[in-house]
């Protein structure tokens, strides 16, 4: 792919995306804490409905700034467009919001980095990219060890770390499939139109999945929750739109190397902003192994 791929051209934009995505973990956990403090009982339908509100708003935001979204959508093969929507938004966030509810924000933030491992494994199958080298397989193994340690001793406020970890790894796998599918549509649709469609339609699907919650909207959406929902919608619109745009300018393997910034920001922002969470030895050692393996895999590509 032609273009300037030097680190100082890529790092600022990827760091901005990582900081935005990182803020989502403490923001979502804060909403859950507000409901708990108010004595509101919630479950999976409420989590998914809340996600649907966020992504529907985010999709609308992106379509308002897209150039010719309908024209681009009509010109794009629908199987790729719907596949992108079902994986990047609907499938990913069915698991993601459940994972954040039952695991600590810091553990969920760290495991967001597993998307890079998924990219290395799925890109050869979906795009014909080379398989990981022996050293990259070693990096994947080290990363897996780090995930196991982080899950075994994540620290205070861990919740249900094993199930949460499995759900987060599944969610990042869905996200990796989504971004690889987006690569199939670059010739007919731009990042803002495609991401807006994915977030908007996927958000409506999440709303429908949690449809029984509509009757409780007034109870759930207090002013603080509305404010956080608007922030989360902006996070999705800005970060997904920019990241998918970057994927049109830089090779996917290059961007995968910078994804280590996302778990770094997610874990750090959760530990800073969430009361009751602290890092156990497993989370600290696991984070070093996971982040180190991501950097190694990129250097050894």
Backbone as CSV, one residue per row, in Angstrom:
resi,resn,N_x,N_y,N_z,CA_x,CA_y,CA_z,C_x,C_y,C_z
1,UNK,0.853,-1.194,0.000,0.000,0.000,0.000,0.886,1.240,0.000
2,UNK,0.671,2.129,-0.952,1.487,3.321,-1.047,1.107,4.304,0.042
3,UNK,2.084,5.157,0.424,1.826,6.174,1.438,2.975,6.256,2.414
4,UNK,2.903,7.228,3.301,3.931,7.435,4.301,3.534,6.680,5.559
5,UNK,4.246,5.592,5.857,3.886,4.732,6.973,4.855,4.871,8.149
6,UNK,5.654,5.968,8.169,6.592,6.153,9.271,5.838,6.352,10.588
7,UNK,6.478,5.924,11.683,5.781,5.862,12.966,5.213,7.208,13.395
8,UNK,5.923,8.299,13.118,5.419,9.598,13.567,4.264,10.102,12.706
9,UNK,3.979,9.395,11.623,2.786,9.696,10.834,1.576,8.879,11.305
10,UNK,1.855,7.727,11.905,0.786,6.814,12.298,0.458,6.926,13.784
11,UNK,1.482,7.134,14.622,1.292,7.097,16.067,0.276,8.112,16.596
12,UNK,0.314,9.399,16.214,-0.647,10.346,16.813,-2.105,9.946,16.608
13,UNK,-2.450,9.523,15.397,-3.842,9.154,15.119,-4.234,7.885,15.856
14,UNK,-3.335,6.895,15.888,-3.660,5.656,16.590,-3.733,5.885,18.106
15,UNK,-2.890,6.776,18.626,-2.936,7.085,20.049,-4.248,7.780,20.411
16,UNK,-4.733,8.643,19.526,-6.011,9.318,19.750,-7.139,8.298,19.806
17,UNK,-7.149,7.360,18.856,-8.170,6.302,18.861,-8.087,5.480,20.142
18,UNK,-6.862,5.121,20.544,-6.680,4.287,21.731,-7.179,4.989,22.987
19,UNK,-6.891,6.286,23.106,-7.344,7.028,24.276,-8.862,7.109,24.324
20,UNK,-9.494,7.296,23.167,-10.954,7.326,23.126,-11.535,5.967,23.507
21,UNK,-11.055,4.912,22.849,-11.566,3.571,23.156,-11.294,3.202,24.608
22,UNK,-10.127,3.607,25.111,-9.795,3.304,26.499,-10.782,3.907,27.472
23,UNK,-11.303,5.089,27.148,-12.263,5.747,28.043,-13.599,5.025,28.086
24,UNK,-13.870,4.165,27.103,-15.161,3.470,27.074,-15.303,2.499,28.234
25,UNK,-14.201,1.864,28.649,-14.287,0.856,29.709,-14.729,1.471,31.041
26,UNK,-14.066,2.515,31.544,-14.570,3.116,32.792,-15.925,3.797,32.619
27,UNK,-16.219,4.301,31.430,-17.515,4.958,31.219,-18.662,3.958,31.330
28,UNK,-18.520,2.801,30.687,-19.568,1.774,30.755,-19.713,1.249,32.179
29,UNK,-18.581,0.986,32.831,-18.637,0.510,34.211,-19.283,1.550,35.126
30,UNK,-19.057,2.830,34.845,-19.675,3.890,35.653,-21.184,3.891,35.493
31,UNK,-21.658,3.672,34.281,-23.116,3.577,34.062,-23.686,2.408,34.863
32,UNK,-23.030,1.257,34.813,-23.503,0.108,35.573,-23.518,0.421,37.074
33,UNK,-22.492,1.156,37.543,-22.426,1.520,38.961,-23.552,2.483,39.341
34,UNK,-23.903,3.396,38.447,-25.015,4.322,38.699,-26.309,3.544,38.868
35,UNK,-26.551,2.581,38.001,-27.769,1.769,38.120,-27.782,0.992,39.429
36,UNK,-26.633,0.448,39.793,-26.567,-0.310,41.041,-26.827,0.592,42.242
37,UNK,-26.243,1.783,42.229,-26.429,2.735,43.337,-27.891,3.158,43.461
38,UNK,-28.570,3.256,42.320,-29.978,3.649,42.321,-30.911,2.480,42.627
39,UNK,-30.345,1.301,42.809,-31.153,0.126,43.120,-31.911,-0.426,41.930
40,UNK,-31.425,-0.149,40.710,-32.090,-0.624,39.493,-31.515,-1.991,39.117
41,UNK,-32.369,-2.980,39.030,-31.927,-4.315,38.639,-31.828,-4.397,37.114
42,UNK,-30.681,-4.839,36.641,-30.459,-4.933,35.191,-29.864,-6.299,34.861
43,UNK,-30.003,-6.669,33.601,-29.441,-7.915,33.100,-29.043,-7.742,31.649
44,UNK,-28.925,-8.848,30.944,-28.466,-8.793,29.555,-29.332,-7.898,28.661
45,UNK,-30.675,-7.959,28.741,-31.462,-7.071,27.868,-31.120,-5.594,28.068
46,UNK,-30.914,-5.181,29.325,-30.588,-3.781,29.599,-29.201,-3.426,29.069
47,UNK,-28.243,-4.334,29.226,-26.897,-4.072,28.705,-26.948,-3.879,27.192
48,UNK,-27.660,-4.776,26.507,-27.704,-4.714,25.048,-28.511,-3.516,24.560
49,UNK,-29.572,-3.185,25.274,-30.358,-1.998,24.912,-29.516,-0.738,25.064
50,UNK,-28.777,-0.641,26.151,-27.881,0.491,26.381,-26.842,0.590,25.267
51,UNK,-26.264,-0.550,24.858,-25.323,-0.561,23.742,-26.004,-0.100,22.465
52,UNK,-27.255,-0.520,22.260,-27.979,-0.119,21.061,-28.206,1.377,20.982
53,UNK,-28.529,1.993,22.113,-28.702,3.455,22.130,-27.397,4.128,21.725
54,UNK,-26.299,3.661,22.307,-24.986,4.255,22.007,-24.645,4.169,20.531
55,UNK,-24.766,2.984,19.959,-24.293,2.798,18.592,-25.258,3.368,17.556
56,UNK,-26.529,3.395,17.877,-27.465,4.063,16.964,-27.117,5.542,16.848
57,UNK,-26.841,6.180,17.978,-26.429,7.590,17.968,-25.116,7.773,17.234
58,UNK,-24.171,6.875,17.479,-22.856,6.986,16.828,-22.986,6.860,15.311
59,UNK,-23.808,5.905,14.856,-24.015,5.743,13.419,-24.625,6.983,12.794
60,UNK,-25.603,7.582,13.485,-26.219,8.815,12.986,-25.199,9.938,12.891
61,UNK,-24.342,10.057,13.898,-23.308,11.092,13.883,-22.410,10.961,12.651
62,UNK,-22.001,9.731,12.357,-21.103,9.521,11.224,-21.790,9.774,9.892
63,UNK,-23.049,9.369,9.775,-23.758,9.583,8.508,-23.999,11.065,8.246
64,UNK,-24.124,11.846,9.292,-24.321,13.287,9.109,-23.092,13.964,8.516
65,UNK,-21.916,13.362,8.708,-20.686,13.970,8.176,-20.140,13.204,6.972
66,UNK,-20.789,12.102,6.600,-20.369,11.374,5.405,-20.787,12.145,4.154
67,UNK,-20.064,11.951,3.077,-20.334,12.723,1.855,-21.604,12.265,1.147
68,UNK,-21.609,11.060,0.639,-22.774,10.522,-0.068,-23.034,9.102,0.422
69,UNK,-23.505,8.977,1.668,-23.603,7.640,2.258,-24.528,6.696,1.516
70,UNK,-25.704,7.174,1.085,-26.636,6.281,0.399,-26.071,5.808,-0.931
71,UNK,-25.442,6.721,-1.653,-24.842,6.347,-2.940,-23.773,5.290,-2.744
72,UNK,-22.954,5.464,-1.719,-21.877,4.513,-1.455,-22.435,3.159,-1.001
73,UNK,-23.467,3.196,-0.182,-24.075,1.946,0.282,-24.670,1.174,-0.891
74,UNK,-25.358,1.877,-1.797,-25.965,1.209,-2.948,-24.923,0.577,-3.861
75,UNK,-23.733,1.179,-3.911,-22.685,0.671,-4.796,-21.876,-0.471,-4.180
76,UNK,-22.142,-0.795,-2.930,-21.337,-1.782,-2.196,-22.046,-3.127,-2.142
77,UNK,-21.320,-4.229,-2.397,-21.940,-5.558,-2.270,-22.537,-5.741,-0.882
78,UNK,-23.802,-6.119,-0.856,-24.529,-6.163,0.410,-24.018,-7.270,1.333
79,UNK,-23.488,-8.334,0.779,-23.016,-9.413,1.654,-21.846,-8.949,2.515
80,UNK,-20.978,-8.086,1.934,-19.863,-7.577,2.717,-20.337,-6.523,3.707
81,UNK,-21.292,-5.705,3.289,-21.798,-4.645,4.159,-22.517,-5.228,5.375
82,UNK,-23.356,-6.230,5.131,-24.062,-6.853,6.244,-23.126,-7.690,7.105
83,UNK,-22.159,-8.330,6.473,-21.173,-9.075,7.249,-20.377,-8.158,8.160
84,UNK,-20.024,-6.984,7.636,-19.313,-5.974,8.420,-20.157,-5.529,9.607
85,UNK,-21.441,-5.322,9.382,-22.345,-4.878,10.447,-22.530,-5.958,11.508
86,UNK,-22.728,-7.192,11.079,-22.987,-8.285,12.011,-21.776,-8.607,12.882
87,UNK,-20.566,-8.365,12.352,-19.366,-8.704,13.110,-18.847,-7.508,13.908
88,UNK,-18.569,-6.387,13.227,-17.935,-5.269,13.923,-18.824,-4.668,15.006
89,UNK,-20.124,-4.621,14.780,-21.006,-3.991,15.772,-21.846,-5.010,16.528
90,UNK,-22.724,-5.709,15.841,-23.696,-6.536,16.556,-23.028,-7.679,17.317
91,UNK,-22.315,-8.536,16.619,-21.706,-9.687,17.275,-20.677,-9.288,18.316
92,UNK,-19.839,-8.305,17.978,-18.789,-7.893,18.898,-19.378,-7.366,20.217
93,UNK,-20.406,-6.520,20.112,-20.893,-5.851,21.319,-21.951,-6.639,22.077
94,UNK,-22.513,-7.686,21.486,-23.288,-8.625,22.282,-22.411,-9.215,23.386
95,UNK,-21.189,-9.586,23.017,-20.275,-10.180,23.990,-19.568,-9.129,24.832
96,UNK,-19.204,-8.010,24.208,-18.423,-6.981,24.890,-19.153,-6.427,26.113
97,UNK,-20.418,-6.052,25.966,-21.135,-5.416,27.069,-21.412,-6.395,28.204
98,UNK,-21.576,-7.653,27.879,-21.714,-8.671,28.917,-20.384,-8.842,29.644
99,UNK,-19.278,-8.868,28.871,-17.953,-9.036,29.473,-17.625,-7.911,30.438
100,UNK,-17.903,-6.665,30.041,-17.599,-5.523,30.895,-18.465,-5.541,32.154
101,UNK,-19.648,-6.117,32.059,-20.543,-6.181,33.224,-20.034,-7.156,34.280
102,UNK,-19.383,-8.234,33.868,-19.019,-9.273,34.840,-17.534,-9.306,35.173
103,UNK,-16.694,-8.570,34.439,-15.260,-8.524,34.711,-14.855,-7.094,35.048
104,UNK,-13.666,-6.931,35.579,-13.179,-5.590,35.894,-12.891,-4.820,34.610
105,UNK,-12.994,-3.493,34.688,-12.697,-2.668,33.522,-11.254,-2.796,33.090
106,UNK,-10.336,-2.937,34.060,-8.918,-3.036,33.729,-8.605,-4.339,32.994
107,UNK,-9.218,-5.454,33.425,-8.999,-6.727,32.730,-9.603,-6.672,31.333
108,UNK,-10.829,-6.157,31.226,-11.463,-6.045,29.906,-10.642,-5.146,28.989
109,UNK,-10.115,-4.049,29.545,-9.294,-3.152,28.735,-8.046,-3.834,28.221
110,UNK,-7.383,-4.601,29.080,-6.180,-5.315,28.654,-6.489,-6.305,27.548
111,UNK,-7.593,-7.029,27.697,-7.917,-8.072,26.717,-8.398,-7.521,25.385
112,UNK,-8.654,-6.217,25.336,-8.967,-5.609,24.033,-7.813,-5.775,23.056
113,UNK,-6.602,-5.973,23.590,-5.437,-6.153,22.716,-5.400,-7.466,21.982
114,UNK,-6.257,-8.424,22.358,-6.235,-9.712,21.671,-6.700,-9.597,20.222
115,UNK,-7.286,-8.451,19.859,-7.670,-8.255,18.467,-6.500,-8.365,17.512
116,UNK,-5.312,-7.927,17.946,-4.129,-8.015,17.079,-3.744,-9.461,16.818
117,UNK,-3.862,-10.326,17.829,-3.577,-11.742,17.618,-4.581,-12.353,16.639
118,UNK,-5.844,-11.952,16.783,-6.860,-12.431,15.843,-6.516,-12.015,14.414
119,UNK,-6.051,-10.776,14.254,-5.701,-10.294,12.908,-4.637,-11.183,12.282
120,UNK,-3.615,-11.517,13.055,-2.528,-12.338,12.515,-3.020,-13.721,12.114
121,UNK,-4.013,-14.231,12.846,-4.530,-15.570,12.564,-5.563,-15.574,11.444
122,UNK,-6.369,-14.507,11.368,-7.470,-14.486,10.406,-7.083,-13.885,9.056
123,UNK,-6.133,-12.963,9.038,-5.755,-12.313,7.778,-5.307,-13.321,6.722
124,UNK,-4.517,-14.360,7.058,-4.152,-15.342,6.027,-5.362,-16.070,5.450
125,UNK,-6.371,-16.323,6.277,-7.555,-17.039,5.815,-8.473,-16.160,4.976
126,UNK,-8.565,-14.871,5.331,-9.538,-13.995,4.690,-8.961,-13.126,3.587
127,UNK,-7.672,-12.827,3.657,-7.080,-11.918,2.675,-5.894,-12.507,1.926
128,UNK,-5.469,-13.707,2.293,-4.304,-14.298,1.645,-2.987,-13.763,2.144
129,UNK,-2.978,-13.056,3.263,-1.739,-12.544,3.842,-0.882,-13.712,4.327
130,UNK,0.441,-13.500,4.466,1.300,-14.587,4.947,0.927,-15.025,6.363
131,UNK,1.139,-16.310,6.631,0.917,-16.812,7.980,1.990,-16.259,8.913
132,UNK,1.712,-16.200,10.220,2.726,-15.722,11.160,4.005,-16.547,11.069
133,UNK,5.117,-15.856,11.253,6.410,-16.543,11.276,6.568,-17.295,12.597
134,UNK,7.650,-18.052,12.733,7.885,-18.785,13.981,7.987,-17.819,15.158
135,UNK,8.663,-16.716,14.939,8.801,-15.745,16.020,7.455,-15.117,16.368
136,UNK,6.626,-14.886,15.365,5.298,-14.346,15.648,4.440,-15.359,16.400
137,UNK,4.572,-16.645,16.048,3.860,-17.667,16.816,4.333,-17.652,18.264
138,UNK,5.643,-17.426,18.466,6.161,-17.319,19.827,5.525,-16.135,20.544
139,UNK,5.398,-15.009,19.847,4.775,-13.827,20.440,3.317,-14.108,20.808
140,UNK,2.593,-14.834,19.938,1.203,-15.187,20.237,1.139,-16.070,21.476
141,UNK,2.085,-17.003,21.595,2.130,-17.866,22.774,2.406,-17.081,24.052
142,UNK,3.325,-16.126,23.970,3.623,-15.283,25.137,2.397,-14.454,25.506
143,UNK,1.716,-13.933,24.496,0.507,-13.163,24.756,-0.566,-14.015,25.423
144,UNK,-0.707,-15.255,24.960,-1.680,-16.160,25.572,-1.350,-16.454,27.024
145,UNK,-0.062,-16.597,27.320,0.366,-16.798,28.705,0.016,-15.583,29.557
146,UNK,0.232,-14.394,28.990,-0.108,-13.166,29.704,-1.592,-13.071,30.004
147,UNK,-2.414,-13.475,29.039,-3.870,-13.454,29.238,-4.257,-14.410,30.369
148,UNK,-3.633,-15.597,30.385,-3.945,-16.575,31.427,-3.577,-16.039,32.808
149,UNK,-2.410,-15.394,32.927,-1.979,-14.847,34.215,-2.884,-13.701,34.652
150,UNK,-3.231,-12.824,33.717,-4.097,-11.689,34.044,-5.464,-12.162,34.505
151,UNK,-5.953,-13.245,33.895,-7.256,-13.790,34.274,-7.196,-14.500,35.619
152,UNK,-6.054,-15.116,35.921,-5.916,-15.873,37.163,-5.847,-14.966,38.387
153,UNK,-5.194,-13.805,38.269,-5.048,-12.901,39.420,-5.181,-11.459,38.974
154,UNK,-6.395,-11.034,38.601,-6.568,-9.691,38.038,-6.603,-8.561,39.063
155,UNK,-6.813,-8.894,40.357,-6.855,-7.841,41.371,-8.261,-7.585,41.873
156,UNK,-8.394,-6.509,42.672,-9.672,-6.183,43.298,-10.703,-5.792,42.248
157,UNK,-11.966,-6.133,42.531,-13.057,-5.775,41.622,-13.091,-6.614,40.368
158,UNK,-12.529,-7.837,40.443,-12.383,-8.658,39.235,-13.690,-9.245,38.741
159,UNK,-14.663,-9.482,39.633,-15.929,-10.071,39.194,-15.753,-11.523,38.795
160,UNK,-16.144,-11.847,37.567,-15.997,-13.205,37.029,-14.966,-13.161,35.903
161,UNK,-13.673,-13.207,36.244,-12.636,-12.963,35.238,-12.560,-13.998,34.122
162,UNK,-12.816,-15.266,34.434,-12.672,-16.305,33.399,-13.726,-16.142,32.314
163,UNK,-14.993,-16.068,32.715,-16.052,-15.884,31.726,-15.911,-14.538,31.028
164,UNK,-15.560,-13.510,31.788,-15.358,-12.194,31.177,-14.257,-12.214,30.140
165,UNK,-13.161,-12.927,30.438,-12.054,-13.020,29.497,-12.467,-13.743,28.215
166,UNK,-13.201,-14.845,28.372,-13.654,-15.590,27.196,-14.543,-14.719,26.308
167,UNK,-15.436,-13.963,26.925,-16.321,-13.093,26.158,-15.542,-11.979,25.469
168,UNK,-14.549,-11.402,26.152,-13.760,-10.331,25.539,-12.938,-10.849,24.369
169,UNK,-12.345,-12.014,24.526,-11.568,-12.592,23.422,-12.484,-12.868,22.231
170,UNK,-13.685,-13.375,22.510,-14.647,-13.582,21.422,-15.060,-12.285,20.760
171,UNK,-15.252,-11.233,21.577,-15.651,-9.936,21.036,-14.564,-9.360,20.133
172,UNK,-13.301,-9.443,20.563,-12.228,-8.903,19.726,-12.061,-9.712,18.446
173,UNK,-12.380,-11.010,18.513,-12.343,-11.817,17.298,-13.365,-11.330,16.284
174,UNK,-14.563,-11.019,16.759,-15.597,-10.463,15.885,-15.133,-9.131,15.278
175,UNK,-14.520,-8.280,16.114,-14.037,-7.002,15.608,-12.965,-7.167,14.548
176,UNK,-12.081,-8.153,14.723,-11.036,-8.399,13.732,-11.631,-8.860,12.400
177,UNK,-12.626,-9.733,12.466,-13.305,-10.167,11.242,-13.937,-8.963,10.548
178,UNK,-14.531,-8.061,11.343,-15.171,-6.884,10.771,-14.210,-6.001,10.002
179,UNK,-13.058,-5.688,10.585,-12.127,-4.782,9.913,-11.534,-5.442,8.676
180,UNK,-11.372,-6.759,8.694,-10.888,-7.449,7.497,-11.947,-7.441,6.407
181,UNK,-13.212,-7.529,6.785,-14.282,-7.439,5.789,-14.361,-6.038,5.196
182,UNK,-14.083,-5.037,6.021,-14.102,-3.673,5.508,-13.097,-3.501,4.375
183,UNK,-11.975,-4.226,4.452,-10.990,-4.156,3.384,-11.541,-4.577,2.035
184,UNK,-12.595,-5.404,2.029,-13.198,-5.855,0.781,-14.073,-4.772,0.141
185,UNK,-14.408,-3.726,0.907,-15.373,-2.734,0.423,-14.741,-1.380,0.114
186,UNK,-13.427,-1.259,0.281,-12.777,0.048,0.160,-13.003,0.717,-1.187
187,UNK,-13.194,-0.078,-2.236,-13.333,0.505,-3.566,-14.671,1.177,-3.810
188,UNK,-15.678,0.872,-2.993,-17.019,1.405,-3.262,-17.591,2.252,-2.128
189,UNK,-16.982,2.206,-0.955,-17.562,2.935,0.183,-16.449,3.470,1.066
190,UNK,-16.668,4.676,1.585,-15.691,5.290,2.460,-15.843,4.835,3.901
191,UNK,-14.856,5.206,4.728,-14.850,4.756,6.120,-16.038,5.304,6.896
192,UNK,-16.389,6.581,6.678,-17.477,7.164,7.458,-18.828,6.556,7.095
193,UNK,-19.075,6.355,5.804,-20.355,5.768,5.390,-20.466,4.321,5.854
194,UNK,-19.390,3.539,5.679,-19.432,2.130,6.075,-19.559,1.984,7.581
195,UNK,-18.770,2.749,8.327,-18.830,2.649,9.774,-20.158,3.172,10.296
196,UNK,-20.667,4.244,9.694,-21.964,4.761,10.102,-23.063,3.748,9.895
197,UNK,-23.034,3.044,8.757,-24.027,1.995,8.498,-23.891,0.874,9.525
198,UNK,-22.653,0.429,9.751,-22.419,-0.666,10.681,-22.886,-0.314,12.088
199,UNK,-22.497,0.868,12.574,-22.869,1.260,13.929,-24.367,1.527,14.041
200,UNK,-24.926,2.218,13.043,-26.345,2.558,13.105,-27.249,1.352,13.024
201,UNK,-27.051,0.517,12.001,-27.900,-0.669,11.832,-27.610,-1.684,12.932
202,UNK,-26.321,-1.864,13.255,-25.984,-2.770,14.350,-26.568,-2.296,15.671
203,UNK,-26.585,-0.969,15.863,-27.196,-0.420,17.069,-28.682,-0.701,17.138
204,UNK,-29.368,-0.576,16.015,-30.800,-0.889,15.985,-31.044,-2.370,16.282
205,UNK,-30.157,-3.214,15.805,-30.287,-4.649,16.081,-30.085,-4.929,17.576
206,UNK,-29.139,-4.225,18.195,-28.936,-4.383,19.638,-30.140,-3.864,20.418
207,UNK,-30.714,-2.754,19.957,-31.934,-2.236,20.588,-33.052,-3.266,20.523
208,UNK,-33.187,-3.902,19.356,-34.232,-4.912,19.195,-33.962,-6.129,20.080
209,UNK,-32.683,-6.501,20.216,-32.333,-7.647,21.055,-32.694,-7.396,22.515
210,UNK,-32.514,-6.148,22.944,-32.911,-5.783,24.308,-34.248,-5.085,24.343
211,UNK,-35.132,-5.449,23.432,-36.394,-4.737,23.233,-37.288,-4.644,24.454
212,UNK,-37.202,-5.618,25.352,-38.052,-5.581,26.537,-37.706,-4.419,27.458
213,UNK,-36.567,-3.777,27.215,-36.099,-2.692,28.082,-36.720,-1.347,27.714
214,UNK,-37.334,-1.231,26.551,-37.891,0.055,26.123,-38.828,0.642,27.187
215,UNK,-39.610,-0.213,27.847,-40.557,0.272,28.849,-39.867,0.876,30.059
216,UNK,-38.566,0.564,30.229,-37.818,1.067,31.385,-36.880,2.210,31.019
217,UNK,-37.028,2.757,29.836,-36.084,3.777,29.363,-35.995,4.964,30.312
218,UNK,-37.140,5.438,30.795,-37.135,6.589,31.696,-36.414,6.303,32.994
219,UNK,-36.515,5.069,33.483,-35.854,4.677,34.722,-34.346,4.565,34.539
220,UNK,-33.950,4.021,33.402,-32.520,3.767,33.162,-31.751,5.018,32.750
221,UNK,-32.375,5.888,31.971,-31.648,7.000,31.369,-31.771,8.269,32.217
222,UNK,-31.128,8.256,33.378,-31.041,9.453,34.208,-30.072,10.438,33.544
223,UNK,-30.067,11.708,33.943,-29.172,12.687,33.309,-27.701,12.259,33.262
224,UNK,-27.117,11.713,34.346,-25.717,11.272,34.241,-25.525,10.169,33.195
225,UNK,-26.488,9.241,33.116,-26.380,8.151,32.140,-26.518,8.697,30.723
226,UNK,-27.408,9.659,30.529,-27.554,10.283,29.210,-26.250,10.950,28.784
227,UNK,-25.619,11.659,29.722,-24.349,12.307,29.406,-23.272,11.314,29.019
228,UNK,-23.159,10.227,29.768,-22.159,9.205,29.457,-22.481,8.494,28.145
229,UNK,-23.776,8.297,27.867,-24.169,7.660,26.605,-23.770,8.527,25.420
230,UNK,-23.977,9.835,25.528,-23.579,10.749,24.452,-22.063,10.715,24.252
231,UNK,-21.319,10.665,25.360,-19.860,10.575,25.246,-19.456,9.271,24.562
232,UNK,-20.071,8.158,24.965,-19.736,6.877,24.361,-20.088,6.842,22.877
233,UNK,-21.187,7.495,22.498,-21.553,7.565,21.081,-20.486,8.327,20.307
234,UNK,-20.012,9.431,20.882,-18.941,10.192,20.228,-17.674,9.349,20.120
235,UNK,-17.342,8.615,21.179,-16.160,7.751,21.160,-16.238,6.771,19.994
236,UNK,-17.395,6.128,19.838,-17.552,5.153,18.754,-17.440,5.810,17.390
237,UNK,-18.150,6.925,17.202,-18.139,7.592,15.901,-16.745,8.060,15.538
238,UNK,-16.065,8.714,16.478,-14.742,9.277,16.191,-13.686,8.192,16.037
239,UNK,-13.626,7.258,16.994,-12.558,6.264,16.980,-12.729,5.258,15.845
240,UNK,-13.946,4.707,15.671,-14.152,3.749,14.593,-13.986,4.414,13.230
241,UNK,-14.541,5.618,13.090,-14.412,6.307,11.809,-12.967,6.572,11.444
242,UNK,-12.181,7.068,12.422,-10.771,7.354,12.158,-9.986,6.072,11.924
243,UNK,-10.237,5.044,12.731,-9.470,3.798,12.575,-9.747,3.139,11.221
244,UNK,-11.008,3.100,10.830,-11.322,2.512,9.523,-10.752,3.358,8.389
245,UNK,-10.694,4.689,8.595,-10.044,5.548,7.603,-8.554,5.239,7.529
246,UNK,-7.922,5.029,8.682,-6.498,4.686,8.692,-6.238,3.380,7.956
247,UNK,-7.207,2.451,8.023,-7.025,1.171,7.341,-7.040,1.321,5.824
248,UNK,-7.532,2.465,5.316,-7.485,2.723,3.875,-6.172,3.376,3.467
249,UNK,-5.396,3.857,4.427,-4.145,4.571,4.156,-2.904,3.789,4.552
250,UNK,-3.071,2.826,5.459,-1.931,2.065,5.959,-2.276,0.578,5.952
251,UNK,-1.275,-0.304,5.794,-1.540,-1.745,5.790,-2.119,-2.208,7.126
252,UNK,-3.037,-3.172,7.060,-3.662,-3.705,8.269,-2.615,-4.268,9.239
253,UNK,-1.587,-5.022,8.775,-0.589,-5.514,9.731,0.138,-4.392,10.465
254,UNK,0.363,-3.265,9.792,1.008,-2.133,10.449,0.125,-1.585,11.561
255,UNK,-1.160,-1.402,11.277,-2.087,-0.899,12.293,-2.231,-1.901,13.432
256,UNK,-2.175,-3.184,13.108,-2.288,-4.203,14.155,-1.192,-4.034,15.182
257,UNK,-0.016,-3.607,14.740,1.090,-3.394,15.667,0.835,-2.263,16.641
258,UNK,0.034,-1.290,16.233,-0.266,-0.158,17.111,-1.464,-0.417,18.017
259,UNK,-2.109,-1.544,17.839,-3.271,-1.844,18.679,-2.884,-2.080,20.138
260,UNK,-1.571,-2.269,20.419,-1.177,-2.439,21.815,-1.506,-1.191,22.638
261,UNK,-1.679,-0.057,21.965,-2.046,1.171,22.672,-3.462,1.096,23.247
262,UNK,-4.342,0.336,22.595,-5.734,0.252,23.058,-5.820,-0.443,24.413
263,UNK,-5.253,-1.651,24.586,-5.314,-2.250,25.923,-4.556,-1.444,26.969
264,UNK,-3.464,-0.800,26.566,-2.714,0.028,27.511,-3.593,1.151,28.048
265,UNK,-4.285,1.849,27.146,-5.160,2.942,27.562,-6.377,2.430,28.328
266,UNK,-6.972,1.335,27.855,-8.147,0.795,28.517,-7.855,0.366,29.944
267,UNK,-6.724,-0.317,30.145,-6.367,-0.763,31.487,-6.007,0.424,32.373
268,UNK,-5.190,1.339,31.864,-4.750,2.474,32.664,-5.917,3.379,33.054
269,UNK,-6.796,3.685,32.103,-7.914,4.577,32.398,-8.900,3.933,33.375
270,UNK,-9.073,2.628,33.301,-9.949,1.944,34.248,-9.369,1.990,35.654
271,UNK,-8.064,1.729,35.789,-7.439,1.753,37.107,-7.448,3.155,37.705
272,UNK,-7.358,4.180,36.850,-7.337,5.558,37.333,-8.721,6.028,37.760
273,UNK,-9.737,5.731,36.947,-11.044,6.346,37.136,-12.061,5.486,37.880
274,UNK,-11.831,4.189,38.002,-12.819,3.324,38.642,-12.428,3.034,40.088
275,UNK,-13.275,3.430,41.010,-13.038,3.139,42.422,-13.269,1.644,42.675
276,UNK,-12.482,1.089,43.535,-12.654,-0.317,43.885,-11.878,-1.272,43.005
277,UNK,-11.191,-0.768,41.986,-10.364,-1.632,41.144,-8.894,-1.379,41.446
278,UNK,-8.147,-2.453,41.530,-6.697,-2.359,41.674,-6.066,-3.509,40.919
279,UNK,-4.820,-3.353,40.558,-4.137,-4.353,39.742,-3.486,-5.407,40.621
280,UNK,-3.874,-6.653,40.428,-3.202,-7.763,41.092,-1.918,-8.120,40.364
281,UNK,-1.120,-8.999,40.968,0.157,-9.350,40.339,-0.049,-9.991,38.971
282,UNK,-1.117,-10.770,38.840,-1.373,-11.423,37.559,-1.681,-10.430,36.464
283,UNK,-2.446,-9.382,36.798,-2.767,-8.364,35.801,-1.517,-7.606,35.383
284,UNK,-0.653,-7.289,36.353,0.572,-6.542,36.046,1.509,-7.369,35.173
285,UNK,1.793,-8.596,35.608,2.695,-9.455,34.826,2.061,-9.803,33.482
286,UNK,0.766,-10.103,33.508,0.080,-10.422,32.262,0.102,-9.266,31.287
287,UNK,-0.069,-8.039,31.795,-0.040,-6.868,30.927,1.321,-6.706,30.269
288,UNK,2.386,-6.928,31.044,3.739,-6.836,30.480,3.918,-7.857,29.356
289,UNK,3.446,-9.080,29.586,3.589,-10.130,28.574,2.730,-9.848,27.344
290,UNK,1.469,-9.437,27.562,0.574,-9.185,26.430,1.080,-8.011,25.599
291,UNK,1.383,-6.896,26.255,1.831,-5.720,25.510,3.186,-5.973,24.865
292,UNK,4.071,-6.651,25.585,5.372,-6.973,25.007,5.251,-7.881,23.800
293,UNK,4.353,-8.861,23.865,4.186,-9.777,22.736,3.608,-9.065,21.521
294,UNK,2.730,-8.087,21.752,2.189,-7.318,20.631,3.283,-6.525,19.930
295,UNK,4.161,-5.918,20.717,5.273,-5.149,20.135,6.222,-6.085,19.400
296,UNK,6.529,-7.236,19.994,7.434,-8.187,19.356,6.861,-8.699,18.033
297,UNK,5.574,-9.020,18.050,4.961,-9.527,16.827,5.045,-8.525,15.707
298,UNK,4.907,-7.242,16.030,5.004,-6.207,15.006,6.439,-6.074,14.506
299,UNK,7.409,-6.110,15.405,8.823,-5.960,15.002,9.290,-7.138,14.180
300,UNK,8.674,-8.286,14.399,9.101,-9.507,13.693,8.260,-9.823,12.480
301,UNK,7.443,-8.859,12.011,6.541,-9.163,10.896,7.363,-9.398,9.617
